[in-house]
Amino acid sequence: MKRTAAVAGLCVFLAIGVQARELVVHDLGGSATPEEQKKGQAFMASQKAADEVPAAEAKAFIVRLDDSVRRAMKQAAAGEMNSVKIRNQAIELAKFQLEAERFGVLFTRFAKCRSAATDAAMSWQGVVWRDQKQLEDHYSLYQAESGACRDAASE
């Protein structure tokens, strides 16, 4: 009984103390500089442009990327890759990544096309550095994102 009264008294005391305080809001963001505003506007413009990419372009992109990845993985599995071919494939995948930037990030309909290009390049880095885990992890991500890109391009 004494414990219950003590706990109840403590709760009442704390409740009174909480009600007595004012809510203070601290603005940690501050106002954006003109440079930050320009960057934000440029990002929004790129997102809008990404939404306007025709589905046929996204489909053509993912078909070319899939062909490149399949060809390279087939050659790597067969042991036909030398250091020059490995480097050339890495360069080709880097070009795909640059091309994929036009698909935008996150909430655009072809964002998975960009993610697929990134994961294809990351999986290839697993080949370059002989990192089996990186190869497997990013290749499985690549396959899922490639499928999502194809689905989005088919709609």
Disulfide bonds with the S-S distance in Angstrom:
Cys113-Cys149 1.76
